Amino acid sequence: MCHARAQTLRWLCVLSLLSLPVLLWFGHAMGRRDRRAPPPPAAGRRHGLWGYVRIRLDRVEQFLDLHFNQCALISSSGRMRGSGLGADIDRMPCVIRMNDAPTAGYEADVGGRTSVRVVSHSSVPGLLKERRRYFLRQPADTTYVFWGPDRNMRTDGGGAVFNALRKMAGQFPAARLYAMTAERVRFCDDVFQNETGKNRMESGAYLSTGFFTMILAMEMCDRIQVFGMINADYCRRSNRSAAPYHYYGRASSDECLMYKAHERKRRGGHRFITEKAIYAKWAARGKMEFRHPSWNL
C-alpha cells in the first residue's frame, strides 16, 4: 500500500514538472497574441463576426453572420463624381457604403445597390428624419451596422442613440440593424495603436467611419475593391486634382484641405491621412485593391 502511494506521488511530481514548461509557454504565447486578431468566438457560437449584435425592439440578439468572396467598398469622396463606375460596382457580390451617402441620382458613378451600410452614431439623427427614411426601406438588400462611443450606444437604457435605433427596429422590423459592441470599438482602438504606436485617446483622435468599415470588410470579405479613395501621399503632390469632400449634396470643402485640417487637430480630429497609410500596409498583403485612383503599393 505504501509502495503504491509512493509511486503515485512520484508520477504526480513528474507530471507537474513536465506541465510547468507547457503552462509557461501558453502564458507567454497568450501574452504576445497579435492584438489585431479578434478574440475567438464565444463557446457555443459557431457562426458570426465577433463584436456585432442584432438590434431588436425588445432585446439584443444574433451576431452578424456575413461573408462574401468579393466586396466593393465605396468612398463618399467627391472623386466618385463622373467616374462612370456604377455598373462595375453593382456587379460585385457585396457593396459597402458609409453613413448616409445616397445612391439615388448618382447610380452611374456609385451604383445603386447597397449590401452593407456602416453608420456613425452622429449620422443616426439624419436617418431618423422623414426625408431619409428611404434608407430603411431596403430591408431585403441592406444590413446596417452602427457604431459609436459607449455613452451613446449603451444597451442598458442609458444610450440615447441605441435607444433611437431600438425604436427604429420596431418601426422597421424587417430591417437588419446591428450595433458594434463596446468591446469591438476598443478592439479598433487597439488596431490603431498597434499600427501607429499612438494611443488614440491620448492623441486626441477620433477613428473615422471608414476605419471601422475597413476592419469589418477585412473580416467579412475574401477580396476587397476600394473605390474613390486617395492614398496618404496624394494631398502632398503638386499635380494633384482637387475634389469635394463628398460626391453628394451641396458643394463641400476640398477633400485635401479637410484631411489636412483634421490631421493637425489636437483634439477631436479624424486622422484620415494616417488611416490611409495603414490601409496601404494592409493592401500590401494582397487582399485589397484600390480603384479610381489606383494606388502604387
Secondary structure as the mmCIF struct_conf table of DSSP 4:
data_model
#
loop_
_struct_conf.conf_type_id
_struct_conf.id
_struct_conf.beg_label_comp_id
_struct_conf.beg_label_asym_id
_struct_conf.beg_label_seq_id
_struct_conf.end_label_comp_id
_struct_conf.end_label_asym_id
_struct_conf.end_label_seq_id
HELX_RH_AL_P HELX_RH_AL_P1 CYS A 2 GLY A 31
TURN_TY1_P TURN_TY1_P1 ARG A 32 ARG A 32
TURN_TY1_P TURN_TY1_P2 ARG A 35 ARG A 36
BEND BEND1 ALA A 37 ALA A 37
HELX_LH_PP_P HELX_LH_PP_P1 PRO A 38 ALA A 42
TURN_TY1_P TURN_TY1_P3 ALA A 43 GLY A 44
BEND BEND2 HIS A 47 GLY A 48
STRN STRN1 LEU A 49 ILE A 55
BEND BEND3 LEU A 57 ASP A 58
STRN STRN2 VAL A 60 LEU A 64
STRN STRN3 PHE A 68 ILE A 74
HELX_RH_3T_P HELX_RH_3T_P1 GLY A 78 MET A 80
TURN_TY1_P TURN_TY1_P4 ARG A 81 GLY A 82
HELX_RH_AL_P HELX_RH_AL_P2 GLY A 86 ASP A 90
TURN_TY1_P TURN_TY1_P5 ARG A 91 ARG A 91
BEND BEND4 MET A 92 PRO A 93
STRN STRN4 CYS A 94 MET A 98
TURN_TY1_P TURN_TY1_P6 ASN A 99 ASP A 100
TURN_TY1_P TURN_TY1_P7 ALA A 104 GLY A 105
HELX_RH_AL_P HELX_RH_AL_P3 GLU A 107 VAL A 110
BEND BEND5 GLY A 112 GLY A 112
BEND BEND6 SER A 115 SER A 115
STRN STRN5 VAL A 116 SER A 120
HELX_RH_3T_P HELX_RH_3T_P2 HIS A 121 SER A 123
HELX_RH_AL_P HELX_RH_AL_P4 VAL A 124 LEU A 128
BEND BEND7 LYS A 129 LYS A 129
HELX_RH_3T_P HELX_RH_3T_P3 GLU A 130 ARG A 137
TURN_TY1_P TURN_TY1_P8 PRO A 139 ASP A 141
STRN STRN6 THR A 143 TRP A 147
HELX_RH_AL_P HELX_RH_AL_P5 ASP A 150 MET A 153
TURN_TY1_P TURN_TY1_P9 THR A 155 GLY A 158
HELX_RH_AL_P HELX_RH_AL_P6 ALA A 160 GLN A 171
TURN_TY1_P TURN_TY1_P10 PRO A 173 ALA A 174
BEND BEND8 ALA A 175 ALA A 175
STRN STRN7 ARG A 176 MET A 180
HELX_RH_AL_P HELX_RH_AL_P7 ALA A 182 THR A 196
BEND BEND9 GLY A 197 LYS A 198
HELX_RH_AL_P HELX_RH_AL_P8 ARG A 200 SER A 203
TURN_TY1_P TURN_TY1_P11 GLY A 204 GLY A 204
STRN STRN8 ALA A 205 TYR A 206
HELX_RH_AL_P HELX_RH_AL_P9 THR A 209 MET A 220
STRN STRN9 CYS A 221 PHE A 227
BEND BEND10 GLY A 228 GLY A 228
TURN_TY1_P TURN_TY1_P12 ALA A 232 ASP A 233
HELX_RH_3T_P HELX_RH_3T_P4 TYR A 234 ARG A 236
TURN_TY1_P TURN_TY1_P13 SER A 238 ASN A 239
HELX_LH_PP_P HELX_LH_PP_P2 ARG A 240 ALA A 242
STRN STRN10 PRO A 244 PRO A 244
BEND BEND11 TYR A 245 TYR A 245
BEND BEND12 TYR A 247 ARG A 250
STRN STRN11 ASP A 254 ASP A 254
HELX_RH_AL_P HELX_RH_AL_P10 GLU A 255 ARG A 264
BEND BEND13 ARG A 266 GLY A 268
STRN STRN12 GLY A 269 HIS A 270
HELX_RH_AL_P HELX_RH_AL_P11 PHE A 272 ALA A 283
TURN_TY1_P TURN_TY1_P14 ALA A 284 GLY A 286
BEND BEND14 LYS A 287 LYS A 287
STRN STRN13 MET A 288 ARG A 291
TURN_TY1_P TURN_TY1_P15 HIS A 292 SER A 294
#
